[in-house]
Amino acid sequence: MRDAGTVRYRFKRAWKDGSTAVDLHPFDLLARLCALIPPPRFNMVRYHGVLSAHAQLRPAAVPEPPEPEPDPLEVQPSLPLCVEPDELPRRKPWAWLLKHVFKQDVSVCPRCQGHTT
């Protein structure tokens, strides 16, 4: 803080013109600091070259993500072989939902710890 009610900000290195500090009003300093904050959900990481999203050589540089292992407790409804992909059920089974939300496997008997059907 300076005597005139301003704030002096010293630079790490001198600028090309030789200035080493700047005097700002406190609200001007806050406005400049707020301008440095990115908006919400703004991606600050940018990829260029081979790692960019549309690079032709990206498949050679970036490995494929591993396939998720199937959940052994997930109930798979039996479907006929002639079902089109658009006709697949869109809802999860209730046992899977209860396990996912409450972390409680309802397919296990509380007394004998055996799996129920």
mmCIF file of the C-alpha atoms, coordinates in Angstrom:
data_MODEL
# 
_entry.id   MODEL 
# 
loop_
_atom_site.group_PDB 
_atom_site.id 
_atom_site.type_symbol 
_atom_site.label_atom_id 
_atom_site.label_alt_id 
_atom_site.label_comp_id 
_atom_site.label_asym_id 
_atom_site.label_entity_id 
_atom_site.label_seq_id 
_atom_site.pdbx_PDB_ins_code 
_atom_site.Cartn_x 
_atom_site.Cartn_y 
_atom_site.Cartn_z 
_atom_site.occupancy 
_atom_site.B_iso_or_equiv 
_atom_site.pdbx_formal_charge 
_atom_site.auth_seq_id 
_atom_site.auth_comp_id 
_atom_site.auth_asym_id 
_atom_site.auth_atom_id 
_atom_site.pdbx_PDB_model_num 
ATOM 1   C CA . MET A 1 1   ? 0.000   0.000   0.000   1.00 0.00 ? 1   MET A CA 1 
ATOM 2   C CA . ARG A 1 2   ? 1.193   3.469   -0.835  1.00 0.00 ? 2   ARG A CA 1 
ATOM 3   C CA . ASP A 1 3   ? 0.458   6.737   0.985   1.00 0.00 ? 3   ASP A CA 1 
ATOM 4   C CA . ALA A 1 4   ? -1.843  7.954   -1.813  1.00 0.00 ? 4   ALA A CA 1 
ATOM 5   C CA . GLY A 1 5   ? -4.168  4.954   -1.360  1.00 0.00 ? 5   GLY A CA 1 
ATOM 6   C CA . THR A 1 6   ? -2.732  3.040   -4.293  1.00 0.00 ? 6   THR A CA 1 
ATOM 7   C CA . VAL A 1 7   ? -1.182  -0.392  -4.406  1.00 0.00 ? 7   VAL A CA 1 
ATOM 8   C CA . ARG A 1 8   ? 2.272   -0.933  -5.898  1.00 0.00 ? 8   ARG A CA 1 
ATOM 9   C CA . TYR A 1 9   ? 2.735   -4.231  -7.708  1.00 0.00 ? 9   TYR A CA 1 
ATOM 10  C CA . ARG A 1 10  ? 6.360   -5.178  -8.399  1.00 0.00 ? 10  ARG A CA 1 
ATOM 11  C CA . PHE A 1 11  ? 7.159   -7.347  -11.418 1.00 0.00 ? 11  PHE A CA 1 
ATOM 12  C CA . LYS A 1 12  ? 9.453   -10.366 -11.263 1.00 0.00 ? 12  LYS A CA 1 
ATOM 13  C CA . ARG A 1 13  ? 11.564  -8.956  -14.082 1.00 0.00 ? 13  ARG A CA 1 
ATOM 14  C CA . ALA A 1 14  ? 11.787  -5.517  -15.599 1.00 0.00 ? 14  ALA A CA 1 
ATOM 15  C CA . TRP A 1 15  ? 9.720   -4.900  -18.715 1.00 0.00 ? 15  TRP A CA 1 
ATOM 16  C CA . LYS A 1 16  ? 11.268  -3.946  -22.071 1.00 0.00 ? 16  LYS A CA 1 
ATOM 17  C CA . ASP A 1 17  ? 10.717  -0.285  -21.310 1.00 0.00 ? 17  ASP A CA 1 
ATOM 18  C CA . GLY A 1 18  ? 12.555  -0.655  -17.973 1.00 0.00 ? 18  GLY A CA 1 
ATOM 19  C CA . SER A 1 19  ? 9.563   -0.381  -15.621 1.00 0.00 ? 19  SER A CA 1 
ATOM 20  C CA . THR A 1 20  ? 9.761   -2.646  -12.568 1.00 0.00 ? 20  THR A CA 1 
ATOM 21  C CA . ALA A 1 21  ? 6.446   -1.843  -10.856 1.00 0.00 ? 21  ALA A CA 1 
ATOM 22  C CA . VAL A 1 22  ? 3.027   -0.335  -11.435 1.00 0.00 ? 22  VAL A CA 1 
ATOM 23  C CA . ASP A 1 23  ? 0.824   1.698   -9.065  1.00 0.00 ? 23  ASP A CA 1 
ATOM 24  C CA . LEU A 1 24  ? -2.891  0.825   -9.209  1.00 0.00 ? 24  LEU A CA 1 
ATOM 25  C CA . HIS A 1 25  ? -6.025  1.801   -7.346  1.00 0.00 ? 25  HIS A CA 1 
ATOM 26  C CA . PRO A 1 26  ? -7.156  -1.204  -5.201  1.00 0.00 ? 26  PRO A CA 1 
ATOM 27  C CA . PHE A 1 27  ? -10.290 -1.700  -7.321  1.00 0.00 ? 27  PHE A CA 1 
ATOM 28  C CA . ASP A 1 28  ? -8.222  -1.639  -10.527 1.00 0.00 ? 28  ASP A CA 1 
ATOM 29  C CA . LEU A 1 29  ? -5.941  -4.311  -9.078  1.00 0.00 ? 29  LEU A CA 1 
ATOM 30  C CA . LEU A 1 30  ? -8.949  -6.457  -8.173  1.00 0.00 ? 30  LEU A CA 1 
ATOM 31  C CA . ALA A 1 31  ? -10.409 -5.999  -11.658 1.00 0.00 ? 31  ALA A CA 1 
ATOM 32  C CA . ARG A 1 32  ? -7.154  -7.168  -13.239 1.00 0.00 ? 32  ARG A CA 1 
ATOM 33  C CA . LEU A 1 33  ? -6.979  -10.180 -10.907 1.00 0.00 ? 33  LEU A CA 1 
ATOM 34  C CA . CYS A 1 34  ? -10.597 -11.114 -11.650 1.00 0.00 ? 34  CYS A CA 1 
ATOM 35  C CA . ALA A 1 35  ? -9.855  -10.999 -15.378 1.00 0.00 ? 35  ALA A CA 1 
ATOM 36  C CA . LEU A 1 36  ? -7.306  -13.794 -14.852 1.00 0.00 ? 36  LEU A CA 1 
ATOM 37  C CA . ILE A 1 37  ? -9.922  -16.201 -13.422 1.00 0.00 ? 37  ILE A CA 1 
ATOM 38  C CA . PRO A 1 38  ? -11.346 -18.436 -16.177 1.00 0.00 ? 38  PRO A CA 1 
ATOM 39  C CA . PRO A 1 39  ? -15.110 -18.887 -16.514 1.00 0.00 ? 39  PRO A CA 1 
ATOM 40  C CA . PRO A 1 40  ? -16.686 -22.054 -15.084 1.00 0.00 ? 40  PRO A CA 1 
ATOM 41  C CA . ARG A 1 41  ? -16.140 -25.288 -17.028 1.00 0.00 ? 41  ARG A CA 1 
ATOM 42  C CA . PHE A 1 42  ? -13.555 -23.586 -19.287 1.00 0.00 ? 42  PHE A CA 1 
ATOM 43  C CA . ASN A 1 43  ? -10.906 -26.005 -20.497 1.00 0.00 ? 43  ASN A CA 1 
ATOM 44  C CA . MET A 1 44  ? -7.494  -24.519 -19.764 1.00 0.00 ? 44  MET A CA 1 
ATOM 45  C CA . VAL A 1 45  ? -5.524  -27.369 -21.359 1.00 0.00 ? 45  VAL A CA 1 
ATOM 46  C CA . ARG A 1 46  ? -5.024  -27.153 -25.109 1.00 0.00 ? 46  ARG A CA 1 
ATOM 47  C CA . TYR A 1 47  ? -3.480  -29.942 -27.157 1.00 0.00 ? 47  TYR A CA 1 
ATOM 48  C CA . HIS A 1 48  ? -1.612  -29.299 -30.405 1.00 0.00 ? 48  HIS A CA 1 
ATOM 49  C CA . GLY A 1 49  ? 0.088   -31.456 -32.987 1.00 0.00 ? 49  GLY A CA 1 
ATOM 50  C CA . VAL A 1 50  ? -0.239  -35.229 -32.685 1.00 0.00 ? 50  VAL A CA 1 
ATOM 51  C CA . LEU A 1 51  ? -2.217  -34.989 -29.422 1.00 0.00 ? 51  LEU A CA 1 
ATOM 52  C CA . SER A 1 52  ? -4.917  -32.694 -30.835 1.00 0.00 ? 52  SER A CA 1 
ATOM 53  C CA . ALA A 1 53  ? -8.399  -34.126 -31.264 1.00 0.00 ? 53  ALA A CA 1 
ATOM 54  C CA . HIS A 1 54  ? -8.429  -34.217 -35.083 1.00 0.00 ? 54  HIS A CA 1 
ATOM 55  C CA . ALA A 1 55  ? -4.810  -35.169 -35.759 1.00 0.00 ? 55  ALA A CA 1 
ATOM 56  C CA . GLN A 1 56  ? -4.433  -37.962 -38.314 1.00 0.00 ? 56  GLN A CA 1 
ATOM 57  C CA . LEU A 1 57  ? -1.619  -39.604 -36.312 1.00 0.00 ? 57  LEU A CA 1 
ATOM 58  C CA . ARG A 1 58  ? -3.460  -39.442 -32.973 1.00 0.00 ? 58  ARG A CA 1 
ATOM 59  C CA . PRO A 1 59  ? -4.430  -43.164 -32.959 1.00 0.00 ? 59  PRO A CA 1 
ATOM 60  C CA . ALA A 1 60  ? -0.723  -44.061 -33.229 1.00 0.00 ? 60  ALA A CA 1 
ATOM 61  C CA . ALA A 1 61  ? 0.257   -41.762 -30.338 1.00 0.00 ? 61  ALA A CA 1 
ATOM 62  C CA . VAL A 1 62  ? -2.649  -42.199 -27.928 1.00 0.00 ? 62  VAL A CA 1 
ATOM 63  C CA . PRO A 1 63  ? -3.562  -45.709 -26.709 1.00 0.00 ? 63  PRO A CA 1 
ATOM 64  C CA . GLU A 1 64  ? -7.139  -46.934 -26.764 1.00 0.00 ? 64  GLU A CA 1 
ATOM 65  C CA . PRO A 1 65  ? -8.934  -46.754 -23.396 1.00 0.00 ? 65  PRO A CA 1 
ATOM 66  C CA . PRO A 1 66  ? -9.301  -50.150 -21.723 1.00 0.00 ? 66  PRO A CA 1 
ATOM 67  C CA . GLU A 1 67  ? -12.667 -51.834 -22.026 1.00 0.00 ? 67  GLU A CA 1 
ATOM 68  C CA . PRO A 1 68  ? -14.564 -51.795 -18.730 1.00 0.00 ? 68  PRO A CA 1 
ATOM 69  C CA . GLU A 1 69  ? -14.918 -55.157 -17.058 1.00 0.00 ? 69  GLU A CA 1 
ATOM 70  C CA . PRO A 1 70  ? -18.514 -56.358 -16.781 1.00 0.00 ? 70  PRO A CA 1 
ATOM 71  C CA . ASP A 1 71  ? -20.058 -56.197 -13.328 1.00 0.00 ? 71  ASP A CA 1 
ATOM 72  C CA . PRO A 1 72  ? -20.644 -59.817 -12.203 1.00 0.00 ? 72  PRO A CA 1 
ATOM 73  C CA . LEU A 1 73  ? -23.625 -58.737 -10.086 1.00 0.00 ? 73  LEU A CA 1 
ATOM 74  C CA . GLU A 1 74  ? -25.363 -56.881 -12.881 1.00 0.00 ? 74  GLU A CA 1 
ATOM 75  C CA . VAL A 1 75  ? -28.555 -58.625 -13.927 1.00 0.00 ? 75  VAL A CA 1 
ATOM 76  C CA . GLN A 1 76  ? -28.643 -59.269 -17.666 1.00 0.00 ? 76  GLN A CA 1 
ATOM 77  C CA . PRO A 1 77  ? -32.160 -59.730 -19.022 1.00 0.00 ? 77  PRO A CA 1 
ATOM 78  C CA . SER A 1 78  ? -32.506 -62.489 -21.569 1.00 0.00 ? 78  SER A CA 1 
ATOM 79  C CA . LEU A 1 79  ? -33.133 -61.013 -25.003 1.00 0.00 ? 79  LEU A CA 1 
ATOM 80  C CA . PRO A 1 80  ? -34.101 -62.773 -28.183 1.00 0.00 ? 80  PRO A CA 1 
ATOM 81  C CA . LEU A 1 81  ? -31.387 -62.844 -30.844 1.00 0.00 ? 81  LEU A CA 1 
ATOM 82  C CA . CYS A 1 82  ? -33.441 -60.830 -33.333 1.00 0.00 ? 82  CYS A CA 1 
ATOM 83  C CA . VAL A 1 83  ? -33.664 -57.655 -31.192 1.00 0.00 ? 83  VAL A CA 1 
ATOM 84  C CA . GLU A 1 84  ? -32.436 -54.532 -32.915 1.00 0.00 ? 84  GLU A CA 1 
ATOM 85  C CA . PRO A 1 85  ? -30.025 -52.263 -30.962 1.00 0.00 ? 85  PRO A CA 1 
ATOM 86  C CA . ASP A 1 86  ? -32.696 -49.529 -30.828 1.00 0.00 ? 86  ASP A CA 1 
ATOM 87  C CA . GLU A 1 87  ? -35.069 -51.919 -29.060 1.00 0.00 ? 87  GLU A CA 1 
ATOM 88  C CA . LEU A 1 88  ? -32.691 -52.756 -26.185 1.00 0.00 ? 88  LEU A CA 1 
ATOM 89  C CA . PRO A 1 89  ? -34.011 -51.841 -22.736 1.00 0.00 ? 89  PRO A CA 1 
ATOM 90  C CA . ARG A 1 90  ? -32.880 -48.380 -21.663 1.00 0.00 ? 90  ARG A CA 1 
ATOM 91  C CA . ARG A 1 91  ? -33.472 -48.854 -17.937 1.00 0.00 ? 91  ARG A CA 1 
ATOM 92  C CA . LYS A 1 92  ? -31.121 -50.503 -15.470 1.00 0.00 ? 92  LYS A CA 1 
ATOM 93  C CA . PRO A 1 93  ? -32.436 -53.406 -13.374 1.00 0.00 ? 93  PRO A CA 1 
ATOM 94  C CA . TRP A 1 94  ? -33.666 -52.432 -9.899  1.00 0.00 ? 94  TRP A CA 1 
ATOM 95  C CA . ALA A 1 95  ? -31.003 -54.575 -8.185  1.00 0.00 ? 95  ALA A CA 1 
ATOM 96  C CA . TRP A 1 96  ? -28.262 -52.688 -10.017 1.00 0.00 ? 96  TRP A CA 1 
ATOM 97  C CA . LEU A 1 97  ? -29.847 -49.327 -9.125  1.00 0.00 ? 97  LEU A CA 1 
ATOM 98  C CA . LEU A 1 98  ? -30.071 -50.200 -5.430  1.00 0.00 ? 98  LEU A CA 1 
ATOM 99  C CA . LYS A 1 99  ? -26.450 -51.349 -5.398  1.00 0.00 ? 99  LYS A CA 1 
ATOM 100 C CA . HIS A 1 100 ? -25.322 -48.231 -7.257  1.00 0.00 ? 100 HIS A CA 1 
ATOM 101 C CA . VAL A 1 101 ? -27.225 -45.734 -5.097  1.00 0.00 ? 101 VAL A CA 1 
ATOM 102 C CA . PHE A 1 102 ? -27.161 -47.303 -1.634  1.00 0.00 ? 102 PHE A CA 1 
ATOM 103 C CA . LYS A 1 103 ? -24.022 -49.492 -1.964  1.00 0.00 ? 103 LYS A CA 1 
ATOM 104 C CA . GLN A 1 104 ? -26.168 -52.410 -0.817  1.00 0.00 ? 104 GLN A CA 1 
ATOM 105 C CA . ASP A 1 105 ? -26.272 -55.608 -2.841  1.00 0.00 ? 105 ASP A CA 1 
ATOM 106 C CA . VAL A 1 106 ? -29.856 -56.838 -2.594  1.00 0.00 ? 106 VAL A CA 1 
ATOM 107 C CA . SER A 1 107 ? -29.035 -60.079 -4.393  1.00 0.00 ? 107 SER A CA 1 
ATOM 108 C CA . VAL A 1 108 ? -27.117 -61.338 -1.304  1.00 0.00 ? 108 VAL A CA 1 
ATOM 109 C CA . CYS A 1 109 ? -29.052 -62.942 1.547   1.00 0.00 ? 109 CYS A CA 1 
ATOM 110 C CA . PRO A 1 110 ? -28.360 -61.077 4.846   1.00 0.00 ? 110 PRO A CA 1 
ATOM 111 C CA . ARG A 1 111 ? -28.493 -64.334 6.856   1.00 0.00 ? 111 ARG A CA 1 
ATOM 112 C CA . CYS A 1 112 ? -26.488 -66.826 4.815   1.00 0.00 ? 112 CYS A CA 1 
ATOM 113 C CA . GLN A 1 113 ? -24.595 -64.412 2.490   1.00 0.00 ? 113 GLN A CA 1 
ATOM 114 C CA . GLY A 1 114 ? -25.700 -66.494 -0.507  1.00 0.00 ? 114 GLY A CA 1 
ATOM 115 C CA . HIS A 1 115 ? -26.814 -65.008 -3.803  1.00 0.00 ? 115 HIS A CA 1 
ATOM 116 C CA . THR A 1 116 ? -30.518 -64.996 -4.470  1.00 0.00 ? 116 THR A CA 1 
ATOM 117 C CA . THR A 1 117 ? -32.069 -65.221 -7.887  1.00 0.00 ? 117 THR A CA 1 
# 
